[in-house]
């Protein structure tokens, strides 16, 4: 069974003012979708880092001082 509250329009995840349009879901327009993408690309949104060291900071075998040949 579907929940009746699921049928009501959800607000735009960016501006929270207009309901999300099916063509741009979960945004209300191309403008909100573009502004959200720009925020990600300009590092305004940041994902929390884990407590473990970054996987790229591990030293690989190529980083050793050994010279090949």
C-alpha positions in Angstrom: 0.0 0.0 0.0 1.2 3.5 -0.7 1.3 6.1 1.9 -1.0 9.1 1.2 1.6 11.5 2.4 3.9 10.4 -0.3 1.7 11.8 -3.0 2.0 15.4 -2.0 4.6 17.5 -3.8 8.0 17.7 -2.2 9.8 21.1 -2.1 12.9 21.8 -4.2 16.0 20.5 -2.3 17.8 23.7 -3.2 15.5 26.6 -2.8 12.8 24.9 -0.6 10.2 27.3 -2.0 8.7 25.7 -5.1 7.6 22.1 -5.4 10.0 19.8 -7.3 9.1 19.5 -11.0 9.1 16.0 -12.4 11.5 17.0 -15.2 14.1 18.4 -12.8 13.4 16.2 -9.7 14.5 16.8 -6.9 14.8 20.4 -8.1 12.1 22.8 -9.1 13.9 24.1 -12.2 17.0 24.0 -14.3 18.2 27.1 -12.4 18.2 25.4 -9.0 19.8 22.3 -10.5 22.6 24.4 -12.0 23.1 26.4 -8.8 23.4 23.2 -6.8 25.9 21.7 -9.2 27.9 25.0 -9.1 27.9 24.8 -5.3 29.4 21.3 -5.5 32.0 22.3 -8.1 33.1 25.3 -6.1 33.6 23.3 -2.9 30.7 25.0 -1.0 29.5 21.5 -0.1 31.9 19.3 1.8 31.5 15.7 2.7 32.7 14.9 6.2 36.0 13.0 6.3 36.4 9.7 8.0 38.7 9.1 11.0 41.0 6.9 8.9 43.8 8.4 6.8 43.0 9.3 3.3 43.5 6.3 0.9 45.6 8.5 -1.4 48.1 9.3 1.4 49.3 5.7 1.6 52.8 5.1 0.4 53.0 2.8 -2.5 55.9 0.7 -3.7 56.7 3.3 -6.3 57.4 5.9 -3.6 60.3 4.0 -2.1 63.9 5.4 -2.6 64.9 2.2 -4.5 66.0 2.9 -8.0 65.0 0.5 -10.7 67.8 -1.1 -12.8 
